[in-house]
Amino acid sequence: MYETPTHGPAMPLADRRLLVSYDRYTAAQKTVDTLSDAGFPVQELAIVGTDLRTEEKVTGRLTNGRAALTWAVSGGVFGLVVGLFLGLFTTTTTSFVALVLWSILWGAIAGAAFGFTSHLFQGGVRDFTSRNAIVAGRYDVLVTSGVWERAQTILQGGLAPADTVVVERPPSAGTVPPTTAPPTTSDGTTAEHEIPAQRRAEDADADAGTKHR
């Protein structure tokens, strides 16, 4: 798990909303980086790991020789620290270097002996090396409710919604044929002989109906 220092009061749990969820921490971290690059107030975010479990990664086989070598390195480092401390009380450079080297040598020898014998007496139990870590099954990116929509807009790659609504244009029904005006005479009246006979009959029926009323 990664742990970063925080400042200020903690965000109330009830005021958080789920923004996105991942199965890897690196993906959740990338989401926060994306929001940060867009100028989003990242102090409104939180990465919460759920379904915690212990994971042991086996790194290799452990033998007597490897156990001795591992402890020899540790013993040598311890001898170096002790030699540097004791070397402060020496008067010459030669004695200082010699003391440090002897400390490293005896530290490595003592560490190798301890590692060899301790693994030998285990009787073949746990003949492997490993690393332990606590991992989560899911990483949720939570955000304060008041800025949830803004965070969603940034992650979707769009801009903030405008006040106007774009309406799709209805499908075209074709072109409208031009209207042909009936021919007129020189004084502006419609020429009677140009009106079709069917239209004159409809006008006559309409006049007759008006008279009967």
C-alpha positions in Angstrom: 0.0 0.0 0.0 1.1 3.5 -0.7 0.8 6.1 2.1 1.1 9.8 1.5 0.9 12.6 4.2 -2.3 14.5 4.4 -3.1 17.9 5.9 -6.3 19.3 7.2 -9.5 17.7 8.4 -10.6 14.4 6.8 -13.3 14.4 4.2 -16.7 13.2 5.7 -17.5 9.7 4.5 -21.1 10.5 3.9 -20.2 13.4 1.5 -18.2 11.1 -0.8 -19.4 9.6 -4.1 -17.8 6.9 -6.1 -16.1 8.3 -9.2 -14.4 5.2 -10.7 -13.1 1.9 -9.5 -10.1 -0.2 -10.5 -8.4 -3.4 -9.6 -4.9 -1.9 -9.5 -3.6 1.1 -7.5 -1.6 2.4 -10.4 -4.8 3.0 -12.4 -6.4 4.9 -9.6 -3.3 7.0 -9.2 -3.3 7.8 -12.9 -6.9 9.0 -12.6 -5.9 11.4 -9.8 -3.0 12.6 -11.9 -5.3 13.3 -14.9 -7.6 15.4 -12.7 -4.7 17.2 -11.2 -3.3 18.1 -14.7 -6.7 19.5 -15.6 -6.7 21.9 -12.6 -9.2 19.9 -10.5 -9.0 20.4 -6.7 -7.4 17.1 -5.9 -7.9 17.6 -2.1 -11.6 16.6 -2.8 -10.4 13.1 -3.9 -9.6 10.0 -1.9 -8.4 6.5 -3.0 -9.9 3.8 -0.8 -8.7 0.2 -1.0 -11.3 -2.5 -0.2 -11.1 -6.3 0.2 -7.7 -6.2 1.8 -5.6 -9.3 1.8 -2.0 -10.4 2.5 0.1 -11.5 -0.5 3.3 -13.4 -0.1 5.5 -13.3 -3.2 8.0 -16.2 -3.4 11.3 -14.9 -4.6 13.4 -18.0 -4.7 14.7 -21.2 -3.1 16.6 -21.0 0.1 19.6 -23.3 0.7 22.2 -23.4 3.4 24.7 -21.6 1.2 22.2 -18.9 0.3 21.2 -18.4 3.9 24.9 -18.1 4.8 25.5 -15.6 2.0 22.5 -13.5 3.0 23.5 -13.3 6.6 27.1 -12.6 5.6 26.0 -9.5 3.8 24.0 -8.4 6.8 26.9 -9.1 9.2 29.3 -7.2 6.9 27.1 -4.1 7.0 26.8 -4.3 10.8 30.6 -4.7 11.0 31.1 -1.6 8.8 29.0 0.5 11.1 30.8 -0.8 14.2 34.2 -0.3 12.5 33.4 3.3 11.5 32.4 4.1 15.1 35.5 2.5 16.6 37.7 4.2 14.0 36.9 7.6 15.4 39.2 6.8 18.3 42.2 5.9 16.2 45.1 8.3 15.6 46.3 7.3 12.1 44.6 6.7 8.8 46.2 3.2 8.5 44.8 2.0 11.8 41.4 3.5 10.9 41.2 1.6 7.6 42.5 -1.6 9.1 40.0 -1.4 11.9 37.1 -0.9 9.5 38.2 -3.8 7.2 38.6 -6.2 10.1 35.2 -5.2 11.4 33.6 -5.9 8.0 35.4 -9.2 7.8 34.5 -10.5 11.2 30.9 -9.2 10.8 30.5 -11.2 7.6 32.0 -14.3 9.1 29.8 -14.2 12.1 26.7 -13.5 10.0 27.5 -16.4 7.6 28.0 -18.8 10.5 24.7 -17.7 12.1 22.7 -18.0 8.8 24.1 -21.4 7.9 23.5 -23.0 11.3 20.0 -21.4 11.8 18.8 -22.7 8.4 20.5 -26.1 9.0 18.6 -26.6 12.3 15.2 -25.8 10.6 15.2 -29.3 9.1 14.0 -28.2 5.6 11.1 -26.1 6.9 10.4 -23.0 4.7 13.2 -23.5 2.2 12.3 -20.4 0.2 12.5 -16.6 0.4 9.6 -14.3 0.0 8.2 -10.8 0.3 5.0 -10.0 2.2 2.6 -7.2 1.2 -0.9 -6.0 1.9 -2.9 -5.5 -1.2 -6.5 -4.6 -2.0 -8.9 -6.3 -4.3 -10.4 -3.0 -5.5 -9.4 0.6 -5.4 -12.2 3.2 -5.4 -11.6 6.8 -6.3 -14.1 8.9 -4.2 -14.9 12.5 -4.7 -16.9 15.1 -2.8 -20.5 15.2 -4.0 -20.4 18.9 -4.9 -17.7 18.4 -7.6 -18.6 14.9 -8.8 -20.1 16.1 -12.1 -17.0 18.3 -12.8 -14.7 15.3 -12.2 -16.9 13.1 -14.5 -16.7 15.8 -17.3 -12.9 15.9 -17.1 -12.5 12.2 -17.2 -14.8 11.9 -20.2 -12.7 14.4 -22.1 -15.4 16.9 -22.6 -16.1 20.5 -21.6 -18.6 21.8 -19.0 -22.2 21.6 -20.3 -23.6 24.7 -21.9 -26.9 26.4 -21.1 -28.3 25.8 -24.6 -29.5 22.4 -25.8 -28.5 21.2 -29.3 -31.6 19.9 -31.2 -31.2 17.6 -34.1 -32.5 18.9 -37.4 -35.7 17.0 -38.6 -35.4 14.9 -41.8 -36.2 16.8 -45.0 -39.5 16.1 -46.8 -38.3 17.2 -50.1 -38.4 20.5 -52.0 -41.7 22.4 -52.1 -42.8 23.0 -55.8 -43.2 26.6 -56.7 -46.8 28.0 -56.7 -48.0 29.1 -60.1 -50.3 32.1 -59.9 -53.3 32.1 -62.3 -53.0 34.3 -65.3 -54.5 37.8 -65.0 -55.8 40.3 -67.5 -54.4 43.8 -68.2 -56.7 45.3 -65.5 -55.5 42.8 -62.8 -58.5 40.5 -62.7 -58.2 36.7 -63.2 -59.0 35.6 -66.7 -62.1 33.5 -66.4 -61.4 31.3 -69.4 -58.1 30.2 -67.8 -59.8 28.8 -64.6 -60.4 25.1 -65.0 -64.0 23.9 -65.4 -63.8 21.8 -62.2 -62.9 24.8 -60.1 -65.8 26.9 -61.7 -68.2 24.1 -60.8 -67.0 24.0 -57.2 -67.5 27.8 -56.9 -71.0 27.5 -58.4 -71.9 24.8 -55.8 -70.6 26.9 -53.0 -72.7 29.9 -54.2 -75.8 27.8 -54.4 -75.3 26.5 -50.9 -75.0 30.1 -49.6 -78.3 31.1 -51.2 -80.2 28.2 -49.7 -79.0 29.2 -46.2 
